[in-house]
Amino acid sequence: MANTYIQIYIQFVFAVQGRQNLIHPSKRELLQKYIAGIIKNNTQKLLAIYANPDHVHLLIGFNSLNLKIPDLIRDIKSNSSKFINNENWFDGNFKW
């Protein structure tokens, strides 16, 4: 189809494993920027993000037929977990 455009707006919410308050307010902005970079690298449009101490809200303009939604979320969760663990924000292993 010529001149076809697809844009879907999706809100994602995912929680820290066990709903523990592990995202410290002083690290919130850094985590948000990191997740924004993951989304941008997947050629999607981040419209809003907020990291609470125990969960994250994302509003994404999803516009690709080539990328599956579960693949995007897998990339966000796995890469941000690795980032938090590599930065040693706390003792133990961080998981979403």
BALORO-641327 format. One record per atom (N, C-alpha, C): residue number from 1; residue in three letters; atom name; y, x, z. Coordinates in Angstrom, 1 decimal, padded with zeros to 4 digits, always signed. Atoms other than C-alpha are relative to their C-alpha. Example, Ala and Ser with C-alpha at 12.3 -4.5 7.8 and 13.67 -1.06 7.14 Angstrom:
<rec 1, 'ALA', 'N', <-001.2, +000.9, +000.0>>;
<rec 1, 'ALA', 'CA', <-004.5, +012.3, +007.8>>;
<rec 1, 'ALA', 'C', <+001.2, +000.9, +000.0>>;
<rec 2, 'SER', 'N', <-001.1, -000.9, +000.0>>;
<rec 2, 'SER', 'CA', <-001.1, +013.7, +007.1>>;
<rec 2, 'SER', 'C', <+001.1, -000.8, +000.8>>;
This chain:
<rec 1, 'MET', 'N', <-001.2, +000.8, +000.0>>;
<rec 1, 'MET', 'CA', <+000.0, +000.0, +000.0>>;
<rec 1, 'MET', 'C', <+001.2, +000.9, +000.0>>;
<rec 2, 'ALA', 'N', <-001.2, -000.8, +000.1>>;
<rec 2, 'ALA', 'CA', <+003.3, +001.4, -001.0>>;
<rec 2, 'ALA', 'C', <+001.0, -000.5, +001.1>>;
<rec 3, 'ASN', 'N', <-001.0, +000.3, -001.0>>;
<rec 3, 'ASN', 'CA', <+006.1, +001.5, +001.6>>;
<rec 3, 'ASN', 'C', <-000.5, -000.7, +001.2>>;
<rec 4, 'THR', 'N', <+000.6, +000.6, -001.2>>;
<rec 4, 'THR', 'CA', <+003.8, +000.6, +004.5>>;
<rec 4, 'THR', 'C', <+000.4, +000.9, +001.2>>;
<rec 5, 'TYR', 'N', <-000.4, -000.7, -001.2>>;
<rec 5, 'TYR', 'CA', <+005.1, +001.6, +007.9>>;
<rec 5, 'TYR', 'C', <-000.7, -000.6, +001.2>>;
<rec 6, 'ILE', 'N', <+000.7, +000.5, -001.2>>;
<rec 6, 'ILE', 'CA', <+003.1, +001.3, +011.2>>;
<rec 6, 'ILE', 'C', <+000.7, +000.6, +001.2>>;
<rec 7, 'GLN', 'N', <-000.6, -000.5, -001.2>>;
<rec 7, 'GLN', 'CA', <+004.7, +001.6, +014.6>>;
<rec 7, 'GLN', 'C', <-000.6, -000.9, +001.1>>;
<rec 8, 'ILE', 'N', <+000.5, +000.8, -001.1>>;
<rec 8, 'ILE', 'CA', <+002.9, +000.5, +017.8>>;
<rec 8, 'ILE', 'C', <+000.5, +000.7, +001.2>>;
<rec 9, 'TYR', 'N', <-000.5, -000.5, -001.2>>;
<rec 9, 'TYR', 'CA', <+004.4, +000.8, +021.2>>;
<rec 9, 'TYR', 'C', <-001.1, -000.3, +001.1>>;
<rec 10, 'ILE', 'N', <+001.0, +000.1, -001.0>>;
<rec 10, 'ILE', 'CA', <+001.9, +001.5, +024.0>>;
<rec 10, 'ILE', 'C', <+000.4, +000.6, +001.3>>;
<rec 11, 'GLN', 'N', <-000.2, -000.5, -001.3>>;
<rec 11, 'GLN', 'CA', <+002.3, +001.9, +027.7>>;
<rec 11, 'GLN', 'C', <-001.3, +000.5, +000.6>>;
<rec 12, 'PHE', 'N', <+001.2, -000.6, -000.6>>;
<rec 12, 'PHE', 'CA', <-000.2, +004.2, +029.4>>;
<rec 12, 'PHE', 'C', <+000.4, +000.3, +001.5>>;
<rec 13, 'VAL', 'N', <-000.2, -000.3, -001.4>>;
<rec 13, 'VAL', 'CA', <-000.6, +004.5, +033.1>>;
<rec 13, 'VAL', 'C', <-001.4, +000.7, +000.4>>;
<rec 14, 'PHE', 'N', <+001.2, -000.6, -000.5>>;
<rec 14, 'PHE', 'CA', <-003.1, +007.0, +034.6>>;
<rec 14, 'PHE', 'C', <+000.3, +000.7, +001.3>>;
<rec 15, 'ALA', 'N', <-000.1, -000.3, -001.4>>;
<rec 15, 'ALA', 'CA', <-003.7, +008.0, +038.2>>;
<rec 15, 'ALA', 'C', <-000.6, +001.4, +000.3>>;
<rec 16, 'VAL', 'N', <+000.7, -001.2, -000.6>>;
<rec 16, 'VAL', 'CA', <-004.5, +011.2, +040.1>>;
<rec 16, 'VAL', 'C', <-001.3, -000.5, +000.5>>;
<rec 17, 'GLN', 'N', <+001.4, +000.3, -000.5>>;
<rec 17, 'GLN', 'CA', <-008.2, +011.2, +041.0>>;
<rec 17, 'GLN', 'C', <+000.2, -000.4, +001.5>>;
<rec 18, 'GLY', 'N', <-000.1, +000.5, -001.4>>;
<rec 18, 'GLY', 'CA', <-008.5, +009.2, +044.3>>;
<rec 18, 'GLY', 'C', <+001.4, -000.5, +000.4>>;
<rec 19, 'ARG', 'N', <-001.4, +000.5, -000.3>>;
<rec 19, 'ARG', 'CA', <-004.8, +008.1, +044.0>>;
<rec 19, 'ARG', 'C', <+000.6, +000.8, +001.1>>;
<rec 20, 'GLN', 'N', <-000.7, -000.9, -001.0>>;
<rec 20, 'GLN', 'CA', <-003.8, +011.1, +046.1>>;
<rec 20, 'GLN', 'C', <+001.4, +000.3, -000.5>>;
<rec 21, 'ASN', 'N', <-001.4, -000.3, +000.3>>;
<rec 21, 'ASN', 'CA', <-000.1, +011.9, +046.3>>;
<rec 21, 'ASN', 'C', <+000.1, +001.5, -000.3>>;
<rec 22, 'LEU', 'N', <+000.1, -001.4, +000.3>>;
<rec 22, 'LEU', 'CA', <-000.5, +015.3, +044.6>>;
<rec 22, 'LEU', 'C', <+001.2, +000.5, -000.9>>;
<rec 23, 'ILE', 'N', <-001.1, -000.5, +000.9>>;
<rec 23, 'ILE', 'CA', <+002.5, +015.4, +042.2>>;
<rec 23, 'ILE', 'C', <+001.3, +000.0, +000.9>>;
<rec 24, 'HIS', 'N', <-001.1, -000.2, -000.9>>;
<rec 24, 'HIS', 'CA', <+005.3, +016.8, +044.4>>;
<rec 24, 'HIS', 'C', <+001.3, -000.3, -000.8>>;
<rec 25, 'PRO', 'N', <-001.2, +000.3, +000.7>>;
<rec 25, 'PRO', 'CA', <+008.8, +015.5, +043.6>>;
<rec 25, 'PRO', 'C', <+000.7, +001.2, -000.6>>;
<rec 26, 'SER', 'N', <-000.6, -001.2, +000.6>>;
<rec 26, 'SER', 'CA', <+010.0, +019.0, +043.0>>;
<rec 26, 'SER', 'C', <-000.7, +000.5, -001.3>>;
<rec 27, 'LYS', 'N', <+000.7, -000.4, +001.2>>;
<rec 27, 'LYS', 'CA', <+007.4, +019.5, +040.2>>;
<rec 27, 'LYS', 'C', <+000.0, -001.2, -001.0>>;
<rec 28, 'ARG', 'N', <+000.0, +001.2, +000.9>>;
<rec 28, 'ARG', 'CA', <+007.9, +016.0, +038.6>>;
<rec 28, 'ARG', 'C', <+000.6, +000.3, -001.3>>;
<rec 29, 'GLU', 'N', <-000.7, -000.2, +001.3>>;
<rec 29, 'GLU', 'CA', <+010.4, +017.1, +036.0>>;
<rec 29, 'GLU', 'C', <-000.8, +001.0, -000.9>>;
<rec 30, 'LEU', 'N', <+000.8, -001.0, +000.7>>;
<rec 30, 'LEU', 'CA', <+008.3, +020.1, +035.0>>;
<rec 30, 'LEU', 'C', <-001.2, -000.6, -000.7>>;
<rec 31, 'LEU', 'N', <+001.2, +000.7, +000.6>>;
<rec 31, 'LEU', 'CA', <+005.2, +018.0, +034.5>>;
<rec 31, 'LEU', 'C', <+000.4, -001.0, -001.1>>;
<rec 32, 'GLN', 'N', <-000.5, +000.9, +001.1>>;
<rec 32, 'GLN', 'CA', <+007.2, +015.4, +032.5>>;
<rec 32, 'GLN', 'C', <+000.3, +000.7, -001.2>>;
<rec 33, 'LYS', 'N', <-000.4, -000.8, +001.2>>;
<rec 33, 'LYS', 'CA', <+008.5, +018.1, +030.2>>;
<rec 33, 'LYS', 'C', <-001.3, +000.5, -000.7>>;
<rec 34, 'TYR', 'N', <+001.2, -000.5, +000.6>>;
<rec 34, 'TYR', 'CA', <+005.0, +019.5, +029.7>>;
<rec 34, 'TYR', 'C', <-000.7, -001.1, -000.7>>;
<rec 35, 'ILE', 'N', <+000.6, +001.2, +000.7>>;
<rec 35, 'ILE', 'CA', <+003.5, +016.1, +028.9>>;
<rec 35, 'ILE', 'C', <+000.7, -000.4, -001.2>>;
<rec 36, 'ALA', 'N', <-000.8, +000.3, +001.2>>;
<rec 36, 'ALA', 'CA', <+006.4, +015.4, +026.5>>;
<rec 36, 'ALA', 'C', <-000.3, +001.0, -001.1>>;
<rec 37, 'GLY', 'N', <+000.4, -001.0, +001.0>>;
<rec 37, 'GLY', 'CA', <+005.5, +018.6, +024.7>>;
<rec 37, 'GLY', 'C', <-001.4, -000.3, -000.6>>;
<rec 38, 'ILE', 'N', <+001.3, +000.3, +000.6>>;
<rec 38, 'ILE', 'CA', <+001.9, +017.6, +024.3>>;
<rec 38, 'ILE', 'C', <+000.1, -001.2, -000.9>>;
<rec 39, 'ILE', 'N', <-000.2, +001.2, +000.8>>;
<rec 39, 'ILE', 'CA', <+002.9, +014.2, +022.9>>;
<rec 39, 'ILE', 'C', <+000.7, +000.4, -001.3>>;
<rec 40, 'LYS', 'N', <-000.8, -000.5, +001.2>>;
<rec 40, 'LYS', 'CA', <+005.4, +015.9, +020.5>>;
<rec 40, 'LYS', 'C', <-000.9, +000.8, -000.9>>;
<rec 41, 'ASN', 'N', <+000.9, -000.8, +000.8>>;
<rec 41, 'ASN', 'CA', <+002.7, +018.4, +019.3>>;
<rec 41, 'ASN', 'C', <-001.1, -000.9, -000.7>>;
<rec 42, 'ASN', 'N', <+000.9, +000.9, +000.6>>;
<rec 42, 'ASN', 'CA', <+000.5, +015.4, +018.5>>;
<rec 42, 'ASN', 'C', <+000.8, -001.0, -001.0>>;
<rec 43, 'THR', 'N', <-000.9, +000.8, +000.9>>;
<rec 43, 'THR', 'CA', <+003.4, +014.0, +016.3>>;
<rec 43, 'THR', 'C', <+000.1, -001.4, +000.4>>;
<rec 44, 'GLN', 'N', <-000.3, +001.3, -000.5>>;
<rec 44, 'GLN', 'CA', <+003.9, +011.0, +018.4>>;
<rec 44, 'GLN', 'C', <+001.4, +000.0, +000.7>>;
<rec 45, 'LYS', 'N', <-001.3, +000.1, -000.6>>;
<rec 45, 'LYS', 'CA', <+007.2, +009.7, +019.9>>;
<rec 45, 'LYS', 'C', <+000.0, -000.5, +001.4>>;
<rec 46, 'LEU', 'N', <-000.1, +000.4, -001.3>>;
<rec 46, 'LEU', 'CA', <+007.7, +009.7, +023.6>>;
<rec 46, 'LEU', 'C', <+001.3, -000.8, +000.3>>;
<rec 47, 'LEU', 'N', <-001.1, +000.9, -000.3>>;
<rec 47, 'LEU', 'CA', <+010.0, +006.8, +024.6>>;
<rec 47, 'LEU', 'C', <+000.5, +000.1, +001.4>>;
<rec 48, 'ALA', 'N', <-000.3, +000.0, -001.4>>;
<rec 48, 'ALA', 'CA', <+009.8, +007.0, +028.4>>;
<rec 48, 'ALA', 'C', <-001.2, +000.7, +000.7>>;
<rec 49, 'ILE', 'N', <+001.0, -000.6, -000.9>>;
<rec 49, 'ILE', 'CA', <+008.0, +009.0, +031.1>>;
<rec 49, 'ILE', 'C', <+000.5, +000.0, +001.4>>;
<rec 50, 'TYR', 'N', <-000.3, -000.2, -001.4>>;
<rec 50, 'TYR', 'CA', <+007.9, +008.9, +034.8>>;
<rec 50, 'TYR', 'C', <-001.2, +000.4, +000.8>>;
<rec 51, 'ALA', 'N', <+001.1, -000.5, -000.8>>;
<rec 51, 'ALA', 'CA', <+005.6, +010.9, +037.1>>;
<rec 51, 'ALA', 'C', <+000.2, -000.4, +001.5>>;
<rec 52, 'ASN', 'N', <+000.0, +000.4, -001.4>>;
<rec 52, 'ASN', 'CA', <+005.1, +009.2, +040.5>>;
<rec 52, 'ASN', 'C', <-000.9, +001.0, +000.7>>;
<rec 53, 'PRO', 'N', <+000.9, -000.9, -000.7>>;
<rec 53, 'PRO', 'CA', <+003.3, +011.2, +043.3>>;
<rec 53, 'PRO', 'C', <-001.5, -000.2, -000.3>>;
<rec 54, 'ASP', 'N', <+001.4, +000.3, +000.2>>;
<rec 54, 'ASP', 'CA', <+000.0, +009.5, +042.5>>;
<rec 54, 'ASP', 'C', <-000.4, -000.5, -001.4>>;
<rec 55, 'HIS', 'N', <+000.3, +000.5, +001.3>>;
<rec 55, 'HIS', 'CA', <+000.3, +008.3, +038.9>>;
<rec 55, 'HIS', 'C', <+001.1, +000.3, -001.0>>;
<rec 56, 'VAL', 'N', <-001.0, -000.3, +001.0>>;
<rec 56, 'VAL', 'CA', <+002.2, +008.7, +035.6>>;
<rec 56, 'VAL', 'C', <+000.1, -001.2, -001.0>>;
<rec 57, 'HIS', 'N', <-000.2, +001.0, +001.0>>;
<rec 57, 'HIS', 'CA', <+003.7, +006.1, +033.3>>;
<rec 57, 'HIS', 'C', <+000.6, +000.6, -001.3>>;
<rec 58, 'LEU', 'N', <-000.5, -000.5, +001.3>>;
<rec 58, 'LEU', 'CA', <+004.2, +006.8, +029.6>>;
<rec 58, 'LEU', 'C', <+000.2, -001.2, -001.0>>;
<rec 59, 'LEU', 'N', <-000.2, +000.9, +001.1>>;
<rec 59, 'LEU', 'CA', <+005.7, +004.7, +026.8>>;
<rec 59, 'LEU', 'C', <+000.1, +000.8, -001.3>>;
<rec 60, 'ILE', 'N', <+000.1, -000.9, +001.2>>;
<rec 60, 'ILE', 'CA', <+004.7, +006.1, +023.4>>;
<rec 60, 'ILE', 'C', <+000.1, -000.9, -001.2>>;
<rec 61, 'GLY', 'N', <+000.0, +000.6, +001.3>>;
<rec 61, 'GLY', 'CA', <+005.6, +005.0, +019.9>>;
<rec 61, 'GLY', 'C', <-001.1, +000.7, -000.8>>;
<rec 62, 'PHE', 'N', <+001.2, -000.5, +000.7>>;
<rec 62, 'PHE', 'CA', <+002.2, +005.5, +018.3>>;
<rec 62, 'PHE', 'C', <+000.1, -000.3, -001.5>>;
<rec 63, 'ASN', 'N', <-000.3, +000.3, +001.4>>;
<rec 63, 'ASN', 'CA', <+002.6, +005.9, +014.6>>;
<rec 63, 'ASN', 'C', <-000.9, +000.7, -001.0>>;
<rec 64, 'SER', 'N', <+000.9, -000.7, +000.9>>;
<rec 64, 'SER', 'CA', <-000.4, +007.6, +013.1>>;
<rec 64, 'SER', 'C', <-001.3, -000.7, -000.2>>;
<rec 65, 'LEU', 'N', <+001.3, +000.5, +000.3>>;
<rec 65, 'LEU', 'CA', <-003.5, +006.4, +011.4>>;
<rec 65, 'LEU', 'C', <-001.0, +001.1, +000.1>>;
<rec 66, 'ASN', 'N', <+000.9, -001.2, +000.0>>;
<rec 66, 'ASN', 'CA', <-005.0, +009.9, +011.6>>;
<rec 66, 'ASN', 'C', <-000.4, +000.4, +001.4>>;
<rec 67, 'LEU', 'N', <+000.2, -000.4, -001.4>>;
<rec 67, 'LEU', 'CA', <-004.9, +010.2, +015.4>>;
<rec 67, 'LEU', 'C', <-000.5, -001.2, +000.8>>;
<rec 68, 'LYS', 'N', <+000.5, +001.1, -000.8>>;
<rec 68, 'LYS', 'CA', <-007.0, +008.0, +017.7>>;
<rec 68, 'LYS', 'C', <+000.6, +000.0, +001.4>>;
<rec 69, 'ILE', 'N', <-000.6, +000.1, -001.3>>;
<rec 69, 'ILE', 'CA', <-005.5, +006.7, +020.9>>;
<rec 69, 'ILE', 'C', <-000.7, +000.8, +001.1>>;
<rec 70, 'PRO', 'N', <+000.7, -000.7, -001.0>>;
<rec 70, 'PRO', 'CA', <-008.3, +008.0, +023.1>>;
<rec 70, 'PRO', 'C', <+000.1, +001.6, -000.1>>;
<rec 71, 'ASP', 'N', <-000.2, -001.5, +000.2>>;
<rec 71, 'ASP', 'CA', <-007.9, +011.5, +021.5>>;
<rec 71, 'ASP', 'C', <+001.4, +000.5, +000.6>>;
<rec 72, 'LEU', 'N', <-001.3, -000.3, -000.5>>;
<rec 72, 'LEU', 'CA', <-004.2, +011.5, +022.4>>;
<rec 72, 'LEU', 'C', <+000.0, +000.1, +001.5>>;
<rec 73, 'ILE', 'N', <+000.0, +000.0, -001.4>>;
<rec 73, 'ILE', 'CA', <-004.8, +010.5, +026.0>>;
<rec 73, 'ILE', 'C', <-000.9, +001.1, +000.6>>;
<rec 74, 'ARG', 'N', <+000.9, -001.1, -000.4>>;
<rec 74, 'ARG', 'CA', <-007.7, +013.0, +026.3>>;
<rec 74, 'ARG', 'C', <+000.8, +001.3, +000.0>>;
<rec 75, 'ASP', 'N', <-000.8, -001.2, +000.0>>;
<rec 75, 'ASP', 'CA', <-005.3, +015.8, +025.2>>;
<rec 75, 'ASP', 'C', <+001.1, +000.0, +001.1>>;
<rec 76, 'ILE', 'N', <-001.0, +000.0, -001.1>>;
<rec 76, 'ILE', 'CA', <-002.6, +014.7, +027.6>>;
<rec 76, 'ILE', 'C', <-000.6, +000.3, +001.3>>;
<rec 77, 'LYS', 'N', <+000.6, -000.2, -001.3>>;
<rec 77, 'LYS', 'CA', <-004.9, +014.5, +030.6>>;
<rec 77, 'LYS', 'C', <-000.6, +001.3, +000.2>>;
<rec 78, 'SER', 'N', <+000.7, -001.3, -000.1>>;
<rec 78, 'SER', 'CA', <-006.9, +017.6, +029.9>>;
<rec 78, 'SER', 'C', <+001.0, +001.2, +000.1>>;
<rec 79, 'ASN', 'N', <-000.9, -001.1, +000.1>>;
<rec 79, 'ASN', 'CA', <-004.0, +019.8, +029.0>>;
<rec 79, 'ASN', 'C', <+001.0, +000.1, +001.2>>;
<rec 80, 'SER', 'N', <-000.8, +000.0, -001.2>>;
<rec 80, 'SER', 'CA', <-001.8, +018.7, +031.9>>;
<rec 80, 'SER', 'C', <-000.7, +000.4, +001.2>>;
<rec 81, 'SER', 'N', <+000.8, -000.4, -001.2>>;
<rec 81, 'SER', 'CA', <-004.6, +019.1, +034.4>>;
<rec 81, 'SER', 'C', <-000.2, +001.5, +000.0>>;
<rec 82, 'LYS', 'N', <+000.2, -001.5, +000.1>>;
<rec 82, 'LYS', 'CA', <-005.2, +022.7, +033.1>>;
<rec 82, 'LYS', 'C', <+001.3, +000.7, +000.4>>;
<rec 83, 'PHE', 'N', <-001.3, -000.5, -000.3>>;
<rec 83, 'PHE', 'CA', <-001.4, +023.3, +033.4>>;
<rec 83, 'PHE', 'C', <+000.2, +000.0, +001.5>>;
<rec 84, 'ILE', 'N', <-000.2, +000.1, -001.4>>;
<rec 84, 'ILE', 'CA', <-001.3, +022.1, +037.0>>;
<rec 84, 'ILE', 'C', <-000.9, +001.0, +000.7>>;
<rec 85, 'ASN', 'N', <+000.9, -000.9, -000.7>>;
<rec 85, 'ASN', 'CA', <-004.4, +024.1, +038.0>>;
<rec 85, 'ASN', 'C', <+000.4, +001.4, -000.3>>;
<rec 86, 'ASN', 'N', <-000.4, -001.4, +000.3>>;
<rec 86, 'ASN', 'CA', <-003.2, +027.3, +036.2>>;
<rec 86, 'ASN', 'C', <+001.3, +000.4, +000.8>>;
<rec 87, 'GLU', 'N', <-001.2, -000.3, -000.7>>;
<rec 87, 'GLU', 'CA', <+000.2, +027.0, +038.0>>;
<rec 87, 'GLU', 'C', <-000.3, +000.0, +001.5>>;
<rec 88, 'ASN', 'N', <+000.3, +000.0, -001.4>>;
<rec 88, 'ASN', 'CA', <-001.6, +026.7, +041.4>>;
<rec 88, 'ASN', 'C', <+000.9, -000.9, +000.9>>;
<rec 89, 'TRP', 'N', <-000.9, +000.9, -000.7>>;
<rec 89, 'TRP', 'CA', <+000.4, +023.7, +042.6>>;
<rec 89, 'TRP', 'C', <-000.5, -000.3, +001.4>>;
<rec 90, 'PHE', 'N', <+000.6, +000.2, -001.3>>;
<rec 90, 'PHE', 'CA', <-002.0, +023.3, +045.5>>;
<rec 90, 'PHE', 'C', <-001.4, +000.5, +000.0>>;
<rec 91, 'ASP', 'N', <+001.4, -000.5, -000.1>>;
<rec 91, 'ASP', 'CA', <-005.4, +024.4, +046.8>>;
<rec 91, 'ASP', 'C', <-000.9, -001.1, -000.5>>;
<rec 92, 'GLY', 'N', <+001.0, +001.0, +000.5>>;
<rec 92, 'GLY', 'CA', <-008.3, +022.7, +045.1>>;
<rec 92, 'GLY', 'C', <+000.2, -000.2, -001.5>>;
<rec 93, 'ASN', 'N', <+000.1, +000.2, +001.4>>;
<rec 93, 'ASN', 'CA', <-008.9, +021.4, +041.6>>;
<rec 93, 'ASN', 'C', <+000.7, -001.4, -000.3>>;
<rec 94, 'PHE', 'N', <-000.7, +001.2, +000.4>>;
<rec 94, 'PHE', 'CA', <-006.5, +018.8, +040.1>>;
<rec 94, 'PHE', 'C', <-000.7, -000.7, -001.1>>;
<rec 95, 'LYS', 'N', <+000.6, +000.8, +001.0>>;
<rec 95, 'LYS', 'CA', <-008.0, +015.9, +038.1>>;
<rec 95, 'LYS', 'C', <+000.7, -001.3, -000.1>>;
<rec 96, 'TRP', 'N', <-000.5, +001.3, +000.2>>;
<rec 96, 'TRP', 'CA', <-006.7, +012.7, +036.6>>;
<rec 96, 'TRP', 'C', <-001.1, -001.0, +000.3>>;
